[in-house]
C-alpha cells in the first residue's frame, strides 16, 4: 500500500513533465495561494529529475528503427466501461499498454526504470479515490495522463486548471483552431508514448484505452491509417452521473485554482455532446472492418463471448489461445460491487436535453 493519499497529493500532476511542457502549461495561468506549495514541490522534484529525463531522451533517440503494427484503440466516453474492456483484452500477451507508472513518469522509462518504478510503488495510493478501484504501477492505464506530462496539447490539463476547461476541450480534445505545429507536437508525443511502451514491455501491438481519443479519430488515422477501434457506449444517464462524480472528486484533488463545482455539471454535458458529435462525424473515416461498436451492458454480461466478437471483427489473432486467460480474469471480477445511481429529476432533464441523440440512437431508457 502506498503512503500517499490521493485526496491530499502534495504535488501537481505535472510532476513527471519535461521542462518545456511544464513551463508552457504554467505560462499565463494563475495558481491560487493555497496550492502554491504544490507547485514549489513539483518544481523541486522536477529539477532533481531533469538530468535523468535527458538520459532517457538520448536513449529514445538511439532506439533502432522498427516497424510496429497499427495500434488498437478502445474509445468511448469516460465511465463507459473502457477500463474493464481494456483489462480483459490485455490478458492477451501480444498487447502492450500504458501503465500507471508511465502515466506519472513517461520520461523515466528507458533508463532508471526499475529504481523509479520501485520508488513510485512505495508512494502511490493503493486505490483510486473516485471509485476505490485498484491502483498499481503496472496496471493498464489510459494514456492522457502521460500525454499531459509530455505536451501542452493534452486535454487533462483541465484537471489542474478547471477555469480553462473550455480551452482544453476545444483546443486539446477537439483540436479546433490548432496550428500544424501543435498537431505535429501531439502526434510526436503519442508516437513516443506508444513506441516506448512496446520497447519496455517487449510487445508487438499497442492497445490504447483513452476516452479523449474518441474525438481524435482523424488525427489517429493520419498517424496509423490501419488503426483499429473498439467503441464503447453505455446508458447516458449512468455515464453522466458517474462522470460528474468521477471528475468532480478527481479535480478537487488535482486543481491548482478555484473549482466551480456548480458549473461543472454543464461542462460535463458539453464535453459529452462534443465527444459524441465528433465520433459520429469522423467514424466513417475508419476503413471497413476496423471498427466495432459495443454496448458496455452487453460486454459486461458476457465479457469473454464479446471479446471473441471483437477478435473476429477486427482480426486480432487466435482468440482460442487467449480465451483461458480472459475467462480467468473475468471470473475474478464476478460479484464486484459497482456504484448504484439514483437519478434526480434535474439530472434526467439535463441528460435528455444534451444527450438526446445518443439516447435515441442506442435506445436507452431510465
C-alpha positions in Angstrom: 0.0 0.0 0.0 1.4 3.4 -1.0 1.9 6.0 1.7 0.2 8.9 -0.2 -3.5 9.7 0.0 -4.8 10.6 -3.5 -7.1 13.2 -1.9 -4.2 15.1 -0.4 -1.5 14.9 -3.0 1.5 17.2 -2.1 2.5 17.7 -5.8 0.9 18.7 -9.1 0.0 16.1 -11.7 2.8 17.8 -13.7 5.4 16.1 -11.5 6.5 13.9 -14.4 6.6 16.6 -17.1 9.6 17.7 -19.0 10.7 21.3 -18.5 9.4 22.5 -21.9 5.9 21.1 -21.2 5.8 22.3 -17.6 6.8 25.9 -18.4 4.4 26.2 -21.4 1.4 24.8 -19.4 2.2 27.1 -16.5 2.6 30.2 -18.7 0.0 32.8 -18.1 -2.2 30.8 -15.7 -2.9 31.6 -12.1 -2.1 29.2 -9.3 -4.0 30.3 -6.2 -2.3 30.8 -2.9 -3.4 27.6 -1.1 -2.0 25.5 -4.0 1.4 27.2 -4.4 3.2 24.8 -2.1 2.3 22.0 -4.6 3.9 23.9 -7.4 7.0 24.6 -5.4 7.4 21.0 -4.5 6.7 20.0 -8.1 9.4 22.4 -9.4 11.9 21.0 -6.9 11.3 17.3 -7.8 11.3 18.1 -11.5 14.6 19.9 -11.2 16.1 16.8 -9.5 14.8 14.5 -12.2 15.7 16.6 -15.2 19.2 15.0 -15.7 17.5 11.6 -15.8 15.0 12.8 -18.3 17.8 13.9 -20.5 19.4 10.4 -20.4 16.0 8.9 -21.3 15.7 11.3 -24.2 19.1 10.2 -25.6 18.1 6.5 -25.1 14.9 7.1 -27.0 16.7 8.9 -29.9 19.1 5.9 -30.1 16.4 3.3 -30.5 16.8 1.3 -33.7 14.2 1.9 -36.4 11.5 -0.7 -36.1 8.0 -1.1 -37.7 5.1 -1.9 -35.4 1.6 -2.9 -36.4 -1.0 -0.1 -36.1 -2.4 0.2 -32.5 -5.9 -0.9 -31.4 -7.8 1.9 -29.7 -10.5 1.4 -27.1 -12.6 4.6 -27.2 -15.9 5.9 -25.8 -16.9 8.5 -23.2 -15.5 8.3 -19.7 -17.3 5.8 -17.5 -18.5 3.8 -20.5 -16.7 0.6 -19.4 -13.4 1.2 -21.3 -11.3 0.3 -18.3 -13.0 -3.1 -17.9 -12.7 -3.9 -21.6 -9.0 -2.8 -21.6 -8.3 -5.1 -18.6 -10.0 -8.1 -20.2 -8.2 -7.7 -23.6 -4.7 -7.0 -22.0 -4.8 -10.6 -20.8 -3.6 -11.3 -24.3 0.2 -11.1 -24.0 0.6 -9.7 -27.5 -0.6 -6.3 -26.3 1.5 -3.6 -24.8 -0.1 -0.7 -23.0 0.5 2.4 -21.0 1.0 1.5 -17.3 0.1 3.6 -14.3 3.8 4.2 -13.7 4.2 5.5 -17.2 1.3 8.0 -16.8 3.2 9.6 -13.9 6.8 9.4 -15.3 6.7 8.9 -19.1 10.2 10.3 -19.3 11.7 7.7 -17.0 11.1 4.6 -18.9 14.3 3.7 -20.8 16.9 4.4 -18.1 16.4 4.1 -14.3 13.1 2.4 -14.8 13.4 -0.3 -12.1 14.6 2.2 -9.5 12.0 4.8 -10.1 9.2 2.2 -10.5 10.1 1.0 -7.0 10.0 4.5 -5.6 6.6 5.3 -7.2 5.2 2.0 -6.0 6.2 3.0 -2.4 4.4 6.3 -2.6 1.4 5.5 -4.9 -2.0 5.2 -3.3 -3.4 1.6 -3.5 -6.8 2.6 -4.7 -8.4 5.4 -6.8 -10.2 7.9 -4.5 -13.0 8.2 -7.0 -14.3 4.6 -7.1 -11.9 2.5 -4.9 -10.6 0.6 -8.0 -7.1 -0.9 -7.5 -4.1 1.1 -8.4 -0.7 -0.4 -9.1 2.4 0.7 -11.0 2.0 -2.0 -13.7 -1.8 -1.9 -14.2 -3.0 -0.9 -17.7 -4.0 2.8 -17.7 -5.3 5.4 -20.1 -2.5 7.5 -21.7 -4.0 11.0 -21.5 -2.3 11.5 -18.1 1.0 10.5 -19.6 0.4 12.9 -22.5 -0.2 15.7 -20.1 3.4 15.3 -18.9 4.6 15.2 -22.5 2.8 18.0 -24.3 0.7 21.1 -23.6 -1.8 19.6 -26.1 -3.3 17.2 -23.6 -6.9 17.5 -22.5 -6.2 16.6 -18.9 -4.5 19.9 -18.1 -8.0 21.0 -17.1 -7.6 18.9 -14.0 -5.1 21.4 -12.8 -6.8 24.4 -14.3 -10.5 23.9 -14.3 -11.2 27.5 -15.1 -9.7 26.8 -18.5 -11.8 23.7 -19.2 -13.4 25.3 -22.3 -10.0 26.0 -23.8 -8.7 22.5 -23.1 -11.9 20.9 -24.5 -11.9 23.0 -27.7 -8.1 23.2 -28.3 -6.7 19.9 -27.0 -9.7 17.5 -27.2 -11.4 18.6 -30.3 -8.3 20.2 -31.8 -10.2 23.2 -33.1 -8.1 26.2 -34.3 -4.8 24.4 -33.7 -1.7 25.1 -35.8 0.1 22.4 -37.8 3.0 22.7 -35.4 0.7 21.9 -32.4 -0.9 18.9 -34.1 2.6 17.6 -35.0 3.7 18.0 -31.4 0.7 16.0 -30.2 1.4 13.3 -32.8 5.1 13.1 -31.8 4.2 12.7 -28.1 1.6 10.0 -28.8 4.0 8.2 -31.1 6.8 8.3 -28.5 4.5 7.0 -25.8 3.4 4.1 -27.9 6.9 3.1 -29.0 8.3 3.4 -25.5 5.6 1.2 -24.1 6.3 -1.5 -26.6 10.0 -1.3 -26.2 10.0 -1.6 -22.4 7.4 -4.4 -22.4 8.8 -6.2 -25.4 5.4 -6.4 -27.0 4.2 -6.1 -30.6 0.8 -4.3 -30.6 -0.2 -1.3 -28.5 -3.6 -1.5 -27.0 -4.8 2.0 -26.2 -7.6 2.9 -23.7 -8.2 6.7 -23.8 -11.6 8.3 -23.9 -10.2 11.6 -25.3 -9.1 9.7 -28.5 -12.8 9.4 -29.3 -12.6 12.9 -30.7 -9.2 12.3 -32.4 -10.1 9.7 -35.0 -8.9 11.8 -37.9 -5.6 12.6 -36.2 -5.0 9.0 -35.3 -5.7 7.8 -38.8 -3.2 10.3 -40.1 -0.6 8.6 -37.9 -1.8 5.0 -38.4 -4.1 4.6 -41.4 -4.8 0.9 -40.4 -5.6 1.7 -36.8 -8.5 -0.4 -35.3 -11.1 0.9 -33.0 -13.4 -0.5 -30.3 -16.2 2.0 -29.5 -18.0 1.5 -26.1 -21.4 3.0 -25.5 -23.3 2.9 -22.2 -26.5 4.3 -20.8 -26.0 8.1 -20.9 -27.9 8.6 -17.6 -25.3 6.4 -15.8 -22.4 7.9 -17.8 -23.2 11.5 -17.0 -23.9 10.9 -13.3 -20.7 8.8 -13.0 -18.6 11.2 -14.9 -19.7 14.2 -12.9 -18.8 12.3 -9.7 -15.6 10.9 -11.0 -14.1 14.2 -12.4 -15.5 16.2 -9.5 -13.6 14.1 -7.0 -10.5 14.0 -9.2 -10.4 17.7 -9.8 -10.8 18.5 -6.1 -7.5 16.5 -5.6 -5.6 17.9 -8.5 -6.7 21.5 -9.0 -4.4 24.5 -8.7 -7.2 27.1 -8.7 -10.7 27.6 -7.5 -13.0 24.8 -8.8 -16.6 25.9 -9.6 -18.4 22.7 -8.8 -21.9 24.2 -9.5 -20.9 25.0 -13.1 -19.1 21.7 -13.6 -22.2 19.7 -14.4 -22.9 21.6 -17.6 -19.2 21.3 -18.6 -19.5 17.5 -18.3 -22.6 17.7 -20.6 -20.9 19.9 -23.1 -18.0 17.6 -23.3 -20.3 14.5 -23.7 -22.0 16.1 -26.7 -18.8 17.3 -28.2 -17.3 13.8 -28.0 -20.4 12.2 -29.3 -20.7 14.6 -32.2 -17.1 14.3 -33.1 -17.2 10.5 -33.2 -20.3 10.3 -35.3 -18.8 12.8 -37.8 -15.5 11.0 -38.2 -16.2 7.3 -37.7 -16.8 7.0 -41.5 -13.1 7.7 -42.0 -12.2 4.4 -40.4 -11.5 1.7 -43.0 -14.1 -1.1 -43.4 -13.6 -3.9 -40.9 -11.5 -1.7 -38.5 -14.3 -0.6 -36.2 -16.6 -2.4 -33.8 -19.3 -0.7 -31.7 -20.4 -2.5 -28.5 -22.8 -1.7 -25.7 -21.0 -2.0 -22.4 -24.0 -3.6 -20.8 -23.7 -6.5 -23.2 -20.0 -6.8 -22.8 -20.3 -6.8 -19.0 -22.9 -9.6 -19.2 -20.6 -11.9 -21.1 -17.1 -10.4 -21.5 -15.5 -13.5 -22.9 -18.0 -14.0 -25.7 -17.9 -10.3 -26.6 -14.1 -10.4 -26.6 -14.4 -13.2 -29.1 -16.6 -11.0 -31.3 -14.0 -8.2 -31.1 -11.2 -10.5 -32.2 -13.3 -11.9 -35.1 -14.4 -8.5 -36.3 -11.0 -6.7 -36.0 -8.9 -9.8 -36.9 -6.8 -9.6 -33.7 -5.5 -13.1 -33.8 -6.2 -16.5 -32.4 -8.9 -15.9 -29.7 -9.0 -19.5 -28.5 -5.3 -19.2 -27.5 -6.2 -16.3 -25.1 -9.6 -17.4 -24.0 -8.4 -19.2 -20.8 -6.6 -16.1 -19.6 -9.7 -13.9 -20.3 -12.0 -16.4 -18.6 -9.8 -16.4 -15.5 -9.7 -12.6 -15.3 -13.5 -12.2 -15.9 -14.1 -14.8 -13.2 -12.2 -12.8 -10.6 -14.5 -9.8 -11.2 -17.8 -11.6 -10.7 -19.6 -10.1 -7.7 -17.7 -6.8 -7.9 -20.0 -4.2 -6.4 -20.5 -1.2 -8.7 -21.8 2.2 -7.7 -25.6 2.2 -7.9 -27.1 5.5 -9.1 -30.3 7.3 -8.4 -31.3 9.9 -11.0 -32.9 13.0 -9.7 -35.3 15.0 -12.0 -32.7 17.7 -12.6 -30.2 15.1 -13.9 -32.8 13.4 -16.0 -33.8 16.8 -17.6 -30.2 17.7 -18.4 -29.3 14.3 -19.9 -32.4 14.3 -22.1 -31.5 17.9 -23.3 -27.8 17.3 -24.0 -27.7 13.6 -24.8 -31.0 13.1 -26.7 -29.3 11.9 -29.9 -27.4 9.2 -28.1 -30.5 8.1 -26.1 -32.5 7.8 -29.3 -29.7 6.1 -31.4 -28.9 3.4 -28.8 -32.5 3.2 -27.5 -31.6 3.8 -23.8 -34.2 4.5 -21.2 -34.3 5.0 -17.4 
